[in-house]
Amino acid sequence: MNLREYLALQQKLVDAELDRLVPAETTPPATIQRAMRYSLFAGGKRIRPILCMEAARAVSGGVEGALAAACSLEMVHTYSLIHDDLPAMDNDDYRRGKLTNHKVFGEAIAVLAGDGLLTLAFQTLAELDAPDERKTRLIAELATASGVVGGMIAGQVFDLEGEGRPPEAALLETIHRAKTGALLRASLRMGAIYAGADEEQYAALSRYGEHTGLAFQIVDDMLDVEAPSEQLGKTAGKDAAQQKITFPAVYGLEVSRRMAREECDQARASLLTFGDRAARLHELAELIVQRKS
């Protein structure tokens, strides 16, 4: 099975589990359930839950029971996108080729839809069929990656405060290691934790997550410059319009492209200890660098 077919299969598994975990649209209050589902099932690639499951496979060869934990990552990721698109934040009308949540449901419900997904993510982890010690570590990992010290919220704050400032390499790295990198790294770490990884395996998957996370953001910044809105599924050129600190703004496109490749190579080098069990992780690192949307 090639990577494209494999990812399609994994996406179906993730979507089915998300459908099971998230309240039906008819569950009162129905408006919030519709809003949560609108963004959650808007066509995401499910990269984070797939990375989580592949990390578990690299450690143990299987992912039995890991799917729900993986889905908590997609809930948090989607919550962040809903809030990121709000007028008070990045103010975008489109996400994944569809109107953003607040354009369909209004700002108040969009805020609550994001809150609902964030809350449900931690409920999902708390209800896992797993040893209490592992559940505690999973909850702590996701909370830290989403949080206000080196996590996603911290990265968003640095990003907002950096608008209009001269492009600076140190601030750029601070923003993106937190805003995008922390949750991607957590995806690998949570898969490792769920599968009972030892310290060496956990560290190796953490390094892979750090390098792929940075590669992902470099490519994201480049696509905002090079790709049209129709290809991205969101408004292109917004980074420059909002004077955001990005990799192309700091380094230029060619150096940024080389940096993304170097991060991919370092990510793959982190996987040597896993042998063939990490084959899909190798492919996913390449996919992250070569993606067009």
C-alpha positions in Angstrom: 0.0 0.0 0.0 1.5 3.3 -1.0 1.6 6.3 1.3 -1.4 8.1 -0.2 -3.6 5.0 0.2 -2.3 4.4 3.7 -3.0 8.0 4.8 -6.5 7.8 3.3 -7.2 4.7 5.4 -5.8 6.3 8.6 -7.8 9.4 8.0 -11.0 7.3 7.8 -10.1 5.6 11.1 -9.5 9.0 12.7 -12.7 10.4 11.3 -14.8 7.5 12.5 -13.3 7.8 16.0 -13.9 11.5 16.1 -17.5 10.9 15.0 -17.9 8.5 18.0 -16.3 10.9 20.5 -17.9 14.2 19.6 -21.6 14.6 20.5 -24.1 14.3 17.6 -25.5 17.4 16.0 -28.9 16.8 17.6 -27.5 16.7 21.1 -28.7 19.9 23.0 -27.5 22.5 22.7 -27.5 21.6 19.0 -25.9 24.8 17.8 -22.6 24.2 19.6 -22.4 20.6 18.4 -23.0 21.7 14.8 -20.3 24.4 15.1 -17.7 22.0 16.6 -18.4 19.4 13.9 -18.4 21.9 11.2 -14.7 22.7 11.7 -13.7 19.3 12.9 -14.9 17.6 9.7 -13.9 20.3 7.3 -11.4 18.1 5.5 -8.3 18.2 7.7 -5.3 16.0 6.8 -5.2 14.5 10.4 -1.4 14.7 10.4 -1.2 15.0 14.2 -3.3 11.9 15.1 -1.5 9.9 12.4 1.9 10.9 13.8 0.7 9.9 17.2 -0.4 6.4 16.0 2.8 5.9 14.0 4.9 6.8 17.0 3.0 4.1 19.0 3.6 1.6 16.1 7.3 2.5 16.1 7.5 1.6 19.8 5.3 -1.4 20.0 4.3 -2.5 16.5 0.6 -1.8 17.2 -1.8 1.0 18.1 -4.6 -0.9 19.9 -6.5 1.7 21.9 -4.3 4.7 20.9 -6.8 6.1 18.4 -8.8 8.0 21.0 -5.7 9.6 22.4 -4.6 10.5 18.9 -8.0 12.2 18.3 -7.5 14.4 21.3 -4.7 16.1 19.3 -7.0 16.8 16.4 -9.6 18.4 18.8 -7.0 20.7 20.2 -5.6 21.5 16.7 -9.1 22.3 15.4 -9.9 24.5 18.4 -6.7 26.5 17.7 -7.7 27.0 14.1 -11.2 28.2 15.0 -9.7 30.8 17.4 -6.8 31.7 15.1 -9.3 32.7 12.4 -11.3 35.0 14.6 -11.3 38.8 13.8 -9.3 39.5 17.0 -6.6 37.1 15.9 -5.6 36.4 12.2 -9.0 37.5 10.9 -9.5 35.0 8.0 -12.7 34.2 6.2 -11.6 30.8 4.8 -10.1 27.6 6.3 -9.6 24.4 4.4 -11.6 25.9 1.5 -14.7 26.6 3.5 -16.0 29.6 5.4 -14.4 29.9 8.8 -16.4 29.0 11.9 -17.2 32.5 12.9 -18.4 33.4 9.4 -21.0 30.7 9.6 -22.0 30.6 13.3 -20.9 34.1 14.6 -18.0 35.0 16.8 -19.6 34.0 20.1 -20.4 30.4 19.0 -17.0 30.1 17.3 -15.3 31.0 20.6 -17.4 28.4 22.4 -16.9 25.8 19.7 -13.1 26.1 20.2 -13.6 25.9 24.0 -15.8 22.9 23.6 -13.2 21.0 21.5 -10.4 21.9 23.9 -12.5 20.6 26.9 -13.5 17.5 25.1 -9.9 16.6 24.3 -9.0 16.4 28.0 -12.3 14.5 28.8 -11.3 12.0 26.1 -7.8 11.4 27.6 -9.3 11.1 31.2 -11.7 8.4 30.0 -9.0 6.3 28.1 -8.8 2.6 28.9 -5.2 2.9 30.0 -3.2 2.8 33.3 -3.7 5.9 35.4 0.0 6.8 35.2 0.0 6.8 31.4 -3.3 8.9 31.4 -1.7 11.4 33.7 1.3 11.7 31.5 -0.8 12.1 28.4 -2.9 14.8 29.9 0.1 16.7 31.1 1.8 16.4 27.7 -1.2 17.8 25.8 -1.7 20.5 28.4 1.9 21.6 28.2 2.0 21.6 24.4 -1.2 23.6 24.3 -0.3 26.0 27.0 1.2 29.3 28.0 4.9 28.5 28.7 6.5 27.2 25.5 3.2 25.9 24.2 0.7 26.8 21.4 -0.9 29.7 23.3 2.5 31.2 24.1 3.4 30.9 20.4 0.3 32.7 19.4 1.0 35.5 21.8 4.5 35.9 20.5 3.2 35.8 17.0 0.6 38.6 17.7 3.1 40.7 19.5 5.7 40.2 16.7 3.5 41.8 14.0 5.1 44.8 12.5 8.4 44.2 14.2 11.6 43.8 12.1 12.2 40.2 11.1 14.4 38.6 13.7 15.7 35.0 13.7 15.6 34.4 17.4 11.9 35.6 17.8 11.0 33.6 14.7 12.2 30.4 16.2 10.6 31.2 19.6 7.2 31.7 17.8 7.2 28.6 15.7 8.7 26.1 18.2 5.8 27.0 20.4 2.9 27.9 18.0 3.3 24.9 15.7 6.2 22.8 16.9 4.9 22.0 20.4 1.7 20.3 19.4 3.5 18.3 16.6 6.2 17.2 19.0 3.4 16.2 21.5 1.8 14.1 18.8 5.0 11.9 18.8 5.4 12.0 22.5 1.8 11.0 23.2 2.1 8.0 20.9 5.3 7.0 22.7 3.8 7.4 26.1 0.7 5.4 25.2 2.8 2.6 23.8 5.0 2.4 26.9 8.2 3.8 25.3 11.5 3.7 27.3 13.6 6.8 27.8 15.6 6.3 24.6 12.6 5.8 22.4 10.8 8.8 23.9 13.8 11.0 23.4 14.2 9.8 19.8 10.6 10.5 18.9 10.8 13.8 20.7 13.7 14.8 18.4 11.7 13.6 15.4 8.8 15.7 16.5 10.9 18.8 17.0 12.5 18.6 13.6 9.3 17.8 11.7 7.4 20.5 13.6 9.9 23.1 12.4 10.0 21.8 8.9 6.2 21.9 8.8 6.2 25.6 9.8 8.9 26.6 7.4 6.9 25.0 4.5 3.7 26.7 5.8 5.4 30.1 5.6 6.7 29.4 2.2 3.3 28.3 0.9 1.8 31.5 2.1 4.1 33.3 -0.3 4.1 30.9 -3.2 0.7 29.1 -3.3 -2.6 30.6 -4.4 -5.6 30.8 -2.0 -7.4 28.0 -3.9 -4.5 25.6 -3.3 -4.1 26.5 0.3 -7.8 26.5 1.2 -7.2 29.8 3.1 -6.2 33.3 2.2 -2.7 33.5 0.8 -0.3 36.3 1.4 -1.7 37.2 4.8 1.6 36.8 6.6 3.2 39.7 4.6 0.0 41.8 4.7 0.0 41.5 8.5 3.8 42.0 8.7 4.3 38.7 10.5 7.7 37.3 11.3 8.1 34.3 8.9 11.0 32.2 7.6 10.9 33.8 4.1 10.9 37.2 5.7 14.0 36.4 7.8 15.9 34.1 5.5 14.3 34.3 2.0 12.7 31.5 0.1 15.7 29.6 -1.1 17.4 29.4 2.3 14.0 28.5 3.9 13.7 25.7 1.4 17.1 24.4 2.3 16.4 24.7 6.0 13.2 22.6 5.6 15.1 19.9 3.9 17.8 19.9 6.7 15.1 19.6 9.4 13.5 16.7 7.5 16.9 14.9 7.2 17.5 15.4 11.0 14.1 14.1 11.8 14.7 10.9 9.8 18.1 10.4 11.4 16.3 10.4 14.8 14.5 7.2 13.8 17.4 4.8 13.4 16.7 2.9 16.7 13.3 1.9 15.4 14.3 0.2 12.1 11.5 -0.8 9.8 8.8 0.0 12.3 9.4 3.7 11.6 9.0 3.4 7.8 5.8 5.4 7.7 7.4 8.1 9.9 10.2 8.4 7.3 7.6 8.9 4.6 5.6 11.4 6.7 8.7 13.6 7.2 9.1 13.7 3.4 5.5 14.5 2.9 5.6 17.4 5.3 8.5 19.0 3.4 7.0 18.3 -0.1 3.4 19.2 0.7 1.6 21.9 -1.5 -1.2 22.9 0.9 
